[in-house]
Amino acid sequence: MSVSYSLNPYTGQWTIAEAGHLLRRTMFGPTYKQMADATTNGMHATVSSLMNISATNLPLSFHDDEHLVQAGQTWVNSVYPTDGEKRNLSNNARMRSLQAWIMQNINNEQDGLSITEKMTFFWQNHFGTTTNADARGAYDYVILLRNNALGNFKQLVKDVTVHPIMLVFLNGNTNSVQSPNENYARELLELFTIGKGPQIGTGDYTHYTEYDISECAKVLTGYRNNGYRSDTETSFYSYFDEKKHNDTVKTLSNKFGNAVIQPNGENEYKDLIDIIFQQQEVSKYICRKLYRFFVSSEISDEVESQIISTLATTLRTNNYEIQLVLEQLLKSEHFYDISHRGCFIKSPLDMIFSIWNGTETKPNYDFNTNYQMFLSIYGNCTTLDLSFLAPPSVAGWPVYYQAPVFTRLWLNASLIKSRVDIINWWVLYKGISKNDKRLNVIGLDFLNNLPNPENANTVIDCMIKTFLPKGTTDAQRENLRLVLTNELPNFEWTIQYNEYLDAPNDTNFSDPISVQIKKTLTTLFSLPEFQTI
């Protein structure tokens, strides 16, 4: 079957298969109901709904003695303890709160459609920044990515360039006229905007030169941080020190048309970024990254010439507004081509929240217990090689750039075993236990929200549509049905479910139903197809 290389709006059949593909790629584990509603609402309305930035609350403290704020209050503008050891403990505790808060935001995707969390992760990967220097700054940085997830790419690069977290991470806060530091200038060109391209000669790459890095570093001199883990300042922020800035005229190479950058103090970095963004390659570079994140790891000559080039033109024409490009891509014939369904291995976030969100499971206890449970989920992601706030390098996670393996890097013998162990623990065994409370997959909410849950065939069909992007074989489907019905005729399941409906609070009826649902889900989650998206 030939692949469609058209960005024309998709006009083919719109079933739960197409709606599910869209929601899996733009969210971390949609529910069956979200897929069914998207099928009813249609592609255009669903994409529009996804383009809303979802609301969130402030992260909360759950350790009185380490935050100098009461448990249940936010710490994002709270000073640190004076004592150095307590200050470090306080920052570590705040970072744990931030980690839990991020997981909570993803778990809340069950409440409404939004691409917000997926795009926040996209930008966290794109800028590849470790954010643990100062938790208040880390929160502010994540909020910057989150609030501008669908905004202007050029402006986002400008904001990230002088953000205190980035200044610390790539030594921009030590870059001065007396002692230039090229770390951020190098990554600004190589990873964040235009890309290196093949090397042409010594210090000469396709899209810039080593000389350009040196000149960019001069432009970026003079920015400093203040309030780092301060016991008096209520935030971690950046400022411009004119005395540290190189105020000479800078000239870029012929890669940038020998552009001249005049001295412009604290706004000079903006002039530099405007010049970089005049190069068409910037739009192509970021569109390739969006493509590899949302569509396919492989970029063929046809994709480059017919998809990337067109998306890049849209981006430039609209002054680098990301939302318009995403809408064009997510509504296109190319995006819904059958070859793209299930072509990724799930990231740890996708795998974990396809279970929690897909089964409509949430912790519903006091905030302290909820946060501790979300912190455990963050730890599960880290076990599977994804620590949201600490990418492995400034280039982000290798699965998004390392050919030819790409997302297959999420799996090896050890990681596969860990995935299976986590699934079994959450569904069949104790789940996550905190403060004598438990979070595990019960399955009854998932079951009760399905159409005709008393019908065994319908239950299995809905499970497959929710969790398996490419469906499954007849033999696998029949095996799932046998697990659900405990190898009894289908009418026995109907009788059992209706008895439960008549007395839902009677464990004599609810427990057997829950056991069979959990066994069926575990069997489905053990299928190789479940690990794809």
MIFIDREN-151807 format. One record per residue (C-alpha): x, y, z. Coordinates in steps of 0.02 Angstrom, whole numbers, plus 50000, padded with zeros to 5 digits. Example, Ala and Ser with C-alpha at 12.3 -4.5 7.8 and 13.67 -1.06 7.14 Angstrom:
residues 2
<rec u="50615" v="49775" w="50390"/>
<rec u="50684" v="49947" w="50357"/>
end
This chain:
residues 533
<rec u="50000" v="50000" w="50000"/>
<rec u="50070" v="50169" w="49950"/>
<rec u="50096" v="50305" w="50079"/>
<rec u="50005" v="50470" w="50063"/>
<rec u="50124" v="50619" w="50062"/>
<rec u="49986" v="50748" w="50062"/>
<rec u="49955" v="50882" w="50192"/>
<rec u="49782" v="50911" w="50125"/>
<rec u="49648" v="50892" w="50260"/>
<rec u="49604" v="50710" w="50292"/>
<rec u="49432" v="50664" w="50223"/>
<rec u="49434" v="50475" w="50242"/>
<rec u="49333" v="50372" w="50364"/>
<rec u="49330" v="50441" w="50541"/>
<rec u="49310" v="50297" w="50661"/>
<rec u="49375" v="50264" w="50835"/>
<rec u="49534" v="50197" w="50754"/>
<rec u="49576" v="50367" w="50677"/>
<rec u="49519" v="50463" w="50831"/>
<rec u="49621" v="50347" w="50942"/>
<rec u="49777" v="50374" w="50836"/>
<rec u="49759" v="50562" w="50853"/>
<rec u="49732" v="50558" w="51041"/>
<rec u="49871" v="50433" w="51077"/>
<rec u="49996" v="50541" w="50985"/>
<rec u="49942" v="50703" w="51068"/>
<rec u="49904" v="50642" w="51244"/>
<rec u="49976" v="50517" w="51368"/>
<rec u="49844" v="50380" w="51368"/>
<rec u="49668" v="50434" w="51316"/>
<rec u="49515" v="50348" w="51387"/>
<rec u="49390" v="50249" w="51284"/>
<rec u="49260" v="50384" w="51313"/>
<rec u="49378" v="50519" w="51250"/>
<rec u="49407" v="50417" w="51092"/>
<rec u="49221" v="50385" w="51069"/>
<rec u="49179" v="50569" w="51095"/>
<rec u="49315" v="50619" w="50971"/>
<rec u="49238" v="50500" w="50845"/>
<rec u="49069" v="50584" w="50867"/>
<rec u="49139" v="50761" w="50865"/>
<rec u="49245" v="50737" w="50710"/>
<rec u="49425" v="50774" w="50668"/>
<rec u="49418" v="50963" w="50654"/>
<rec u="49327" v="50991" w="50819"/>
<rec u="49441" v="50867" w="50909"/>
<rec u="49600" v="50950" w="50847"/>
<rec u="49530" v="51118" w="50900"/>
<rec u="49494" v="51050" w="51074"/>
<rec u="49671" v="50984" w="51087"/>
<rec u="49740" v="51158" w="51051"/>
<rec u="49686" v="51228" w="51219"/>
<rec u="49818" v="51248" w="51355"/>
<rec u="49747" v="51154" w="51505"/>
<rec u="49736" v="51238" w="51674"/>
<rec u="49841" v="51180" w="51821"/>
<rec u="49865" v="51222" w="52005"/>
<rec u="50026" v="51269" w="52095"/>
<rec u="50136" v="51128" w="52161"/>
<rec u="50116" v="51101" w="52349"/>
<rec u="50232" v="51070" w="52493"/>
<rec u="50212" v="50909" w="52589"/>
<rec u="50358" v="50930" w="52713"/>
<rec u="50335" v="51070" w="52841"/>
<rec u="50511" v="51064" w="52911"/>
<rec u="50602" v="51074" w="52743"/>
<rec u="50504" v="51211" w="52655"/>
<rec u="50472" v="51348" w="52783"/>
<rec u="50293" v="51342" w="52720"/>
<rec u="50151" v="51238" w="52787"/>
<rec u="50112" v="51072" w="52705"/>
<rec u="49976" v="51101" w="52577"/>
<rec u="50041" v="51275" w="52532"/>
<rec u="50144" v="51314" w="52380"/>
<rec u="50332" v="51343" w="52389"/>
<rec u="50360" v="51426" w="52220"/>
<rec u="50392" v="51598" w="52296"/>
<rec u="50456" v="51542" w="52465"/>
<rec u="50630" v="51584" w="52530"/>
<rec u="50752" v="51446" w="52579"/>
<rec u="50819" v="51405" w="52753"/>
<rec u="50976" v="51499" w="52806"/>
<rec u="51070" v="51341" w="52855"/>
<rec u="51162" v="51267" w="52704"/>
<rec u="51119" v="51085" w="52738"/>
<rec u="50936" v="51125" w="52767"/>
<rec u="50937" v="51231" w="52609"/>
<rec u="50991" v="51080" w="52507"/>
<rec u="50862" v="50971" w="52591"/>
<rec u="50731" v="51102" w="52555"/>
<rec u="50776" v="51110" w="52371"/>
<rec u="50773" v="50921" w="52356"/>
<rec u="50601" v="50916" w="52437"/>
<rec u="50535" v="51052" w="52322"/>
<rec u="50602" v="50959" w="52171"/>
<rec u="50509" v="50803" w="52230"/>
<rec u="50351" v="50908" w="52243"/>
<rec u="50380" v="50972" w="52066"/>
<rec u="50405" v="50796" w="52001"/>
<rec u="50242" v="50740" w="52081"/>
<rec u="50152" v="50893" w="52012"/>
<rec u="50207" v="50853" w="51834"/>
<rec u="50140" v="50676" w="51850"/>
<rec u="49978" v="50743" w="51922"/>
<rec u="49957" v="50858" w="51771"/>
<rec u="49975" v="50709" w="51654"/>
<rec u="49855" v="50603" w="51757"/>
<rec u="49728" v="50745" w="51745"/>
<rec u="49720" v="50725" w="51556"/>
<rec u="49573" v="50610" w="51591"/>
<rec u="49472" v="50768" w="51629"/>
<rec u="49483" v="50845" w="51456"/>
<rec u="49571" v="50846" w="51288"/>
<rec u="49733" v="50946" w="51275"/>
<rec u="49901" v="50928" w="51191"/>
<rec u="49979" v="51032" w="51332"/>
<rec u="50073" v="50894" w="51424"/>
<rec u="50138" v="50811" w="51265"/>
<rec u="50203" v="50978" w="51200"/>
<rec u="50281" v="51023" w="51368"/>
<rec u="50378" v="50860" w="51358"/>
<rec u="50423" v="50899" w="51177"/>
<rec u="50502" v="51064" w="51228"/>
<rec u="50587" v="50987" w="51379"/>
<rec u="50667" v="50863" w="51258"/>
<rec u="50706" v="50998" w="51129"/>
<rec u="50802" v="51110" w="51249"/>
<rec u="50872" v="50962" w="51347"/>
<rec u="50888" v="51057" w="51511"/>
<rec u="50920" v="50982" w="51682"/>
<rec u="50822" v="51093" w="51801"/>
<rec u="50871" v="51051" w="51980"/>
<rec u="50979" v="51204" w="52017"/>
<rec u="50841" v="51299" w="52107"/>
<rec u="50668" v="51220" w="52121"/>
<rec u="50579" v="51388" w="52107"/>
<rec u="50671" v="51421" w="51945"/>
<rec u="50635" v="51245" w="51887"/>
<rec u="50450" v="51271" w="51913"/>
<rec u="50457" v="51438" w="51822"/>
<rec u="50550" v="51355" w="51678"/>
<rec u="50423" v="51214" w="51661"/>
<rec u="50282" v="51342" w="51666"/>
<rec u="50370" v="51439" w="51528"/>
<rec u="50372" v="51284" w="51418"/>
<rec u="50195" v="51237" w="51467"/>
<rec u="50113" v="51407" w="51441"/>
<rec u="50203" v="51431" w="51275"/>
<rec u="50185" v="51251" w="51216"/>
<rec u="50084" v="51307" w="51064"/>
<rec u="50152" v="51483" w="51049"/>
<rec u="50288" v="51572" w="50952"/>
<rec u="50446" v="51469" w="50931"/>
<rec u="50557" v="51621" w="50904"/>
<rec u="50495" v="51705" w="51062"/>
<rec u="50514" v="51543" w="51160"/>
<rec u="50697" v="51531" w="51108"/>
<rec u="50722" v="51710" w="51165"/>
<rec u="50640" v="51676" w="51333"/>
<rec u="50737" v="51515" w="51363"/>
<rec u="50901" v="51599" w="51315"/>
<rec u="50899" v="51715" w="51467"/>
<rec u="50803" v="51605" w="51586"/>
<rec u="50904" v="51577" w="51746"/>
<rec u="50889" v="51388" w="51733"/>
<rec u="50966" v="51389" w="51559"/>
<rec u="51097" v="51516" w="51610"/>
<rec u="51154" v="51398" w="51748"/>
<rec u="51140" v="51240" w="51644"/>
<rec u="51249" v="51299" w="51499"/>
<rec u="51357" v="51425" w="51593"/>
<rec u="51278" v="51579" w="51518"/>
<rec u="51288" v="51658" w="51691"/>
<rec u="51480" v="51657" w="51680"/>
<rec u="51491" v="51719" w="51501"/>
<rec u="51574" v="51889" w="51503"/>
<rec u="51680" v="52005" w="51397"/>
<rec u="51829" v="51959" w="51506"/>
<rec u="51798" v="51771" w="51498"/>
<rec u="51688" v="51716" w="51352"/>
<rec u="51595" v="51550" w="51370"/>
<rec u="51532" v="51471" w="51210"/>
<rec u="51427" v="51330" w="51283"/>
<rec u="51255" v="51407" w="51256"/>
<rec u="51303" v="51488" w="51090"/>
<rec u="51353" v="51317" w="51023"/>
<rec u="51192" v="51232" w="51076"/>
<rec u="51086" v="51379" w="51019"/>
<rec u="51145" v="51346" w="50842"/>
<rec u="51176" v="51158" w="50843"/>
<rec u="51025" v="51096" w="50941"/>
<rec u="50898" v="51234" w="50974"/>
<rec u="50875" v="51326" w="50808"/>
<rec u="50965" v="51286" w="50646"/>
<rec u="51061" v="51123" w="50665"/>
<rec u="51238" v="51086" w="50613"/>
<rec u="51215" v="50990" w="50451"/>
<rec u="51360" v="50893" w="50371"/>
<rec u="51535" v="50962" w="50404"/>
<rec u="51611" v="51047" w="50254"/>
<rec u="51784" v="51085" w="50322"/>
<rec u="51877" v="51124" w="50481"/>
<rec u="51761" v="51229" w="50588"/>
<rec u="51641" v="51244" w="50441"/>
<rec u="51470" v="51161" w="50446"/>
<rec u="51325" v="51169" w="50326"/>
<rec u="51228" v="51302" w="50422"/>
<rec u="51357" v="51394" w="50528"/>
<rec u="51541" v="51402" w="50573"/>
<rec u="51646" v="51398" w="50730"/>
<rec u="51674" v="51583" w="50702"/>
<rec u="51485" v="51609" w="50715"/>
<rec u="51485" v="51520" w="50883"/>
<rec u="51621" v="51638" w="50945"/>
<rec u="51526" v="51793" w="50886"/>
<rec u="51362" v="51729" w="50960"/>
<rec u="51447" v="51701" w="51127"/>
<rec u="51501" v="51883" w="51127"/>
<rec u="51322" v="51938" w="51095"/>
<rec u="51261" v="51833" w="51241"/>
<rec u="51381" v="51904" w="51370"/>
<rec u="51321" v="51997" w="51524"/>
<rec u="51175" v="51896" w="51591"/>
<rec u="51181" v="51843" w="51773"/>
<rec u="51071" v="51758" w="51903"/>
<rec u="51011" v="51815" w="52073"/>
<rec u="50912" v="51733" w="52213"/>
<rec u="50990" v="51561" w="52195"/>
<rec u="50919" v="51459" w="52341"/>
<rec u="50910" v="51625" w="52434"/>
<rec u="50848" v="51647" w="52612"/>
<rec u="50792" v="51825" w="52571"/>
<rec u="50743" v="51827" w="52385"/>
<rec u="50576" v="51748" w="52345"/>
<rec u="50624" v="51698" w="52167"/>
<rec u="50771" v="51642" w="52060"/>
<rec u="50789" v="51766" w="51918"/>
<rec u="50908" v="51834" w="51786"/>
<rec u="50968" v="52010" w="51754"/>
<rec u="51085" v="52102" w="51636"/>
<rec u="51254" v="52169" w="51694"/>
<rec u="51313" v="52295" w="51566"/>
<rec u="51492" v="52289" w="51632"/>
<rec u="51504" v="52105" w="51589"/>
<rec u="51438" v="52129" w="51411"/>
<rec u="51544" v="52138" w="51255"/>
<rec u="51483" v="52299" w="51174"/>
<rec u="51582" v="52285" w="51013"/>
<rec u="51507" v="52262" w="50840"/>
<rec u="51486" v="52077" w="50796"/>
<rec u="51484" v="52008" w="50619"/>
<rec u="51422" v="51835" w="50574"/>
<rec u="51488" v="51729" w="50431"/>
<rec u="51420" v="51713" w="50255"/>
<rec u="51306" v="51574" w="50320"/>
<rec u="51204" v="51718" w="50390"/>
<rec u="51237" v="51839" w="50248"/>
<rec u="51380" v="51921" w="50346"/>
<rec u="51248" v="52000" w="50457"/>
<rec u="51310" v="52139" w="50572"/>
<rec u="51248" v="52150" w="50750"/>
<rec u="51264" v="52323" w="50825"/>
<rec u="51290" v="52348" w="51012"/>
<rec u="51118" v="52344" w="51092"/>
<rec u="51145" v="52303" w="51275"/>
<rec u="51016" v="52190" w="51356"/>
<rec u="50918" v="52172" w="51193"/>
<rec u="51064" v="52119" w="51085"/>
<rec u="51027" v="51934" w="51105"/>
<rec u="50855" v="51965" w="51030"/>
<rec u="50936" v="52042" w="50876"/>
<rec u="51046" v="51888" w="50858"/>
<rec u="50899" v="51768" w="50869"/>
<rec u="50801" v="51870" w="50743"/>
<rec u="50947" v="51850" w="50621"/>
<rec u="50959" v="51663" w="50652"/>
<rec u="50773" v="51645" w="50619"/>
<rec u="50790" v="51731" w="50451"/>
<rec u="50872" v="51571" w="50389"/>
<rec u="50746" v="51451" w="50310"/>
<rec u="50836" v="51302" w="50385"/>
<rec u="50771" v="51348" w="50559"/>
<rec u="50592" v="51312" w="50508"/>
<rec u="50642" v="51147" w="50427"/>
<rec u="50744" v="51096" w="50578"/>
<rec u="50603" v="51117" w="50704"/>
<rec u="50474" v="51040" w="50586"/>
<rec u="50582" v="50883" w="50572"/>
<rec u="50583" v="50870" w="50761"/>
<rec u="50394" v="50891" w="50769"/>
<rec u="50375" v="50759" w="50634"/>
<rec u="50486" v="50633" w="50725"/>
<rec u="50390" v="50665" w="50886"/>
<rec u="50213" v="50653" w="50818"/>
<rec u="50217" v="50552" w="50656"/>
<rec u="50367" v="50441" w="50620"/>
<rec u="50552" v="50428" w="50660"/>
<rec u="50595" v="50400" w="50478"/>
<rec u="50610" v="50551" w="50363"/>
<rec u="50621" v="50492" w="50183"/>
<rec u="50663" v="50602" w="50033"/>
<rec u="50476" v="50611" w="49996"/>
<rec u="50437" v="50666" w="50174"/>
<rec u="50574" v="50797" w="50167"/>
<rec u="50519" v="50871" w="50001"/>
<rec u="50330" v="50857" w="50020"/>
<rec u="50294" v="50864" w="50206"/>
<rec u="50437" v="50951" w="50297"/>
<rec u="50460" v="51084" w="50163"/>
<rec u="50274" v="51127" w="50163"/>
<rec u="50261" v="51132" w="50352"/>
<rec u="50415" v="51243" w="50359"/>
<rec u="50337" v="51364" w="50236"/>
<rec u="50181" v="51372" w="50346"/>
<rec u="50290" v="51407" w="50497"/>
<rec u="50389" v="51547" w="50414"/>
<rec u="50235" v="51624" w="50335"/>
<rec u="50154" v="51634" w="50507"/>
<rec u="50307" v="51704" w="50597"/>
<rec u="50349" v="51539" w="50684"/>
<rec u="50181" v="51509" w="50769"/>
<rec u="50189" v="51325" w="50816"/>
<rec u="50002" v="51294" w="50835"/>
<rec u="49964" v="51324" w="50652"/>
<rec u="50094" v="51196" w="50598"/>
<rec u="50030" v="51068" w="50720"/>
<rec u="49851" v="51092" w="50661"/>
<rec u="49905" v="51071" w="50481"/>
<rec u="50001" v="50912" w="50523"/>
<rec u="49870" v="50833" w="50638"/>
<rec u="49730" v="50861" w="50511"/>
<rec u="49828" v="50796" w="50362"/>
<rec u="49806" v="50642" w="50254"/>
<rec u="49987" v="50599" w="50290"/>
<rec u="49963" v="50594" w="50479"/>
<rec u="49821" v="50468" w="50467"/>
<rec u="49909" v="50354" w="50344"/>
<rec u="49893" v="50176" w="50410"/>
<rec u="50082" v="50153" w="50404"/>
<rec u="50103" v="50275" w="50548"/>
<rec u="49991" v="50185" w="50672"/>
<rec u="50089" v="50091" w="50803"/>
<rec u="50256" v="50136" w="50723"/>
<rec u="50330" v="50205" w="50887"/>
<rec u="50381" v="50109" w="51042"/>
<rec u="50293" v="50194" w="51188"/>
<rec u="50398" v="50308" w="51294"/>
<rec u="50392" v="50268" w="51481"/>
<rec u="50269" v="50411" w="51502"/>
<rec u="50158" v="50344" w="51364"/>
<rec u="50166" v="50167" w="51433"/>
<rec u="50134" v="50216" w="51614"/>
<rec u="49992" v="50336" w="51582"/>
<rec u="49909" v="50230" w="51450"/>
<rec u="49879" v="50115" w="51599"/>
<rec u="49831" v="50245" w="51730"/>
<rec u="49733" v="50360" w="51615"/>
<rec u="49668" v="50226" w="51498"/>
<rec u="49590" v="50133" w="51645"/>
<rec u="49526" v="50298" w="51719"/>
<rec u="49630" v="50274" w="51877"/>
<rec u="49674" v="50420" w="51992"/>
<rec u="49729" v="50436" w="52172"/>
<rec u="49587" v="50516" w="52267"/>
<rec u="49656" v="50541" w="52442"/>
<rec u="49726" v="50689" w="52538"/>
<rec u="49853" v="50794" w="52444"/>
<rec u="50001" v="50721" w="52540"/>
<rec u="49956" v="50543" w="52495"/>
<rec u="49918" v="50591" w="52315"/>
<rec u="50085" v="50679" w="52296"/>
<rec u="50181" v="50533" w="52367"/>
<rec u="50094" v="50417" w="52245"/>
<rec u="50134" v="50531" w="52099"/>
<rec u="50314" v="50540" w="52158"/>
<rec u="50320" v="50350" w="52150"/>
<rec u="50255" v="50358" w="51972"/>
<rec u="50394" v="50482" w="51929"/>
<rec u="50516" v="50355" w="52002"/>
<rec u="50441" v="50219" w="51893"/>
<rec u="50473" v="50328" w="51739"/>
<rec u="50653" v="50353" w="51795"/>
<rec u="50674" v="50164" w="51815"/>
<rec u="50621" v="50150" w="51633"/>
<rec u="50753" v="50279" w="51578"/>
<rec u="50647" v="50437" w="51574"/>
<rec u="50673" v="50566" w="51710"/>
<rec u="50566" v="50712" w="51650"/>
<rec u="50669" v="50850" w="51732"/>
<rec u="50839" v="50774" w="51690"/>
<rec u="50863" v="50729" w="51506"/>
<rec u="51019" v="50622" w="51476"/>
<rec u="51104" v="50764" w="51381"/>
<rec u="51073" v="50936" w="51310"/>
<rec u="51020" v="50847" w="51150"/>
<rec u="50875" v="50767" w="51244"/>
<rec u="50830" v="50583" w="51236"/>
<rec u="50921" v="50485" w="51098"/>
<rec u="50759" v="50400" w="51044"/>
<rec u="50711" v="50561" w="50954"/>
<rec u="50871" v="50579" w="50852"/>
<rec u="50979" v="50422" w="50854"/>
<rec u="50958" v="50328" w="50689"/>
<rec u="50920" v="50194" w="50644"/>
<rec u="50852" v="50130" w="50811"/>
<rec u="50755" v="50284" w="50871"/>
<rec u="50613" v="50234" w="50989"/>
<rec u="50672" v="50053" w="50997"/>
<rec u="50799" v="50121" w="51121"/>
<rec u="50659" v="50124" w="51249"/>
<rec u="50671" v="49934" w="51253"/>
<rec u="50809" v="49815" w="51300"/>
<rec u="50808" v="49653" w="51401"/>
<rec u="50816" v="49747" w="51566"/>
<rec u="50689" v="49881" w="51520"/>
<rec u="50565" v="49755" w="51451"/>
<rec u="50572" v="49658" w="51614"/>
<rec u="50548" v="49817" w="51714"/>
<rec u="50396" v="49864" w="51609"/>
<rec u="50316" v="49695" w="51637"/>
<rec u="50355" v="49698" w="51823"/>
<rec u="50278" v="49872" w="51842"/>
<rec u="50120" v="49819" w="51748"/>
<rec u="50097" v="49663" w="51853"/>
<rec u="50128" v="49758" w="52015"/>
<rec u="50003" v="49894" w="51974"/>
<rec u="49865" v="49783" w="51907"/>
<rec u="49879" v="49613" w="51990"/>
<rec u="49971" v="49649" w="52151"/>
<rec u="49983" v="49789" w="52279"/>
<rec u="50004" v="49940" w="52167"/>
<rec u="50072" v="50096" w="52251"/>
<rec u="50049" v="50103" w="52441"/>
<rec u="50071" v="50266" w="52537"/>
<rec u="50005" v="50317" w="52709"/>
<rec u="49907" v="50154" w="52721"/>
<rec u="49818" v="50198" w="52559"/>
<rec u="49834" v="50108" w="52394"/>
<rec u="49833" v="50156" w="52210"/>
<rec u="49811" v="50013" w="52088"/>
<rec u="49708" v="49972" w="51937"/>
<rec u="49537" v="49913" w="51993"/>
<rec u="49456" v="49918" w="51822"/>
<rec u="49276" v="49945" w="51877"/>
<rec u="49270" v="50129" w="51825"/>
<rec u="49343" v="50081" w="51657"/>
<rec u="49218" v="49940" w="51637"/>
<rec u="49065" v="50038" w="51693"/>
<rec u="49100" v="50179" w="51570"/>
<rec u="49103" v="50063" w="51420"/>
<rec u="48950" v="50042" w="51309"/>
<rec u="48862" v="49879" w="51351"/>
<rec u="48984" v="49819" w="51484"/>
<rec u="48874" v="49668" w="51516"/>
<rec u="48922" v="49602" w="51343"/>
<rec u="49089" v="49510" w="51347"/>
<rec u="49125" v="49536" w="51162"/>
<rec u="49094" v="49723" w="51178"/>
<rec u="49210" v="49735" w="51328"/>
<rec u="49351" v="49650" w="51234"/>
<rec u="49323" v="49756" w="51079"/>
<rec u="49331" v="49916" w="51182"/>
<rec u="49489" v="49859" w="51272"/>
<rec u="49574" v="49826" w="51106"/>
<rec u="49519" v="49993" w="51034"/>
<rec u="49579" v="50085" w="51190"/>
<rec u="49750" v="50007" w="51212"/>
<rec u="49808" v="49929" w="51048"/>
<rec u="49836" v="50052" w="50905"/>
<rec u="49851" v="49915" w="50773"/>
<rec u="49720" v="49798" w="50843"/>
<rec u="49762" v="49615" w="50871"/>
<rec u="49740" v="49442" w="50797"/>
<rec u="49581" v="49340" w="50809"/>
<rec u="49672" v="49214" w="50916"/>
<rec u="49733" v="49347" w="51038"/>
<rec u="49559" v="49422" w="51045"/>
<rec u="49481" v="49255" w="51084"/>
<rec u="49610" v="49224" w="51220"/>
<rec u="49564" v="49391" w="51301"/>
<rec u="49380" v="49343" w="51296"/>
<rec u="49417" v="49177" w="51380"/>
<rec u="49514" v="49265" w="51518"/>
<rec u="49371" v="49388" w="51546"/>
<rec u="49237" v="49253" w="51555"/>
<rec u="49347" v="49131" w="51651"/>
<rec u="49323" v="49013" w="51503"/>
<rec u="49135" v="49010" w="51530"/>
<rec u="49001" v="49052" w="51400"/>
<rec u="48973" v="49237" w="51370"/>
<rec u="48803" v="49235" w="51454"/>
<rec u="48887" v="49191" w="51618"/>
<rec u="48980" v="49357" w="51611"/>
<rec u="48816" v="49447" w="51577"/>
<rec u="48735" v="49365" w="51730"/>
<rec u="48887" v="49404" w="51838"/>
<rec u="48894" v="49586" w="51784"/>
<rec u="48707" v="49615" w="51810"/>
<rec u="48719" v="49540" w="51985"/>
<rec u="48857" v="49665" w="52021"/>
<rec u="48751" v="49808" w="51954"/>
<rec u="48610" v="49759" w="52070"/>
<rec u="48726" v="49767" w="52221"/>
<rec u="48882" v="49867" w="52172"/>
<rec u="48937" v="49890" w="52353"/>
<rec u="48930" v="49705" w="52393"/>
<rec u="49106" v="49637" w="52376"/>
<rec u="49036" v="49464" w="52344"/>
<rec u="48985" v="49530" w="52174"/>
<rec u="49109" v="49671" w="52140"/>
<rec u="49268" v="49576" w="52184"/>
<rec u="49244" v="49434" w="52057"/>
<rec u="49208" v="49561" w="51919"/>
<rec u="49361" v="49663" w="51966"/>
<rec u="49472" v="49508" w="51970"/>
<rec u="49421" v="49458" w="51794"/>
<rec u="49444" v="49633" w="51726"/>
<rec u="49617" v="49646" w="51804"/>
<rec u="49668" v="49477" w="51735"/>
<rec u="49609" v="49527" w="51562"/>
<rec u="49697" v="49695" w="51568"/>
<rec u="49858" v="49613" w="51626"/>
<rec u="49847" v="49488" w="51483"/>
<rec u="49818" v="49630" w="51359"/>
<rec u="49958" v="49736" w="51433"/>
<rec u="50077" v="49589" w="51411"/>
<rec u="50052" v="49588" w="51222"/>
<rec u="50195" v="49662" w="51119"/>
<rec u="50066" v="49770" w="51028"/>
<rec u="50028" v="49862" w="51190"/>
<rec u="50205" v="49933" w="51190"/>
<rec u="50173" v="50025" w="51027"/>
<rec u="50088" v="50189" w="50995"/>
end
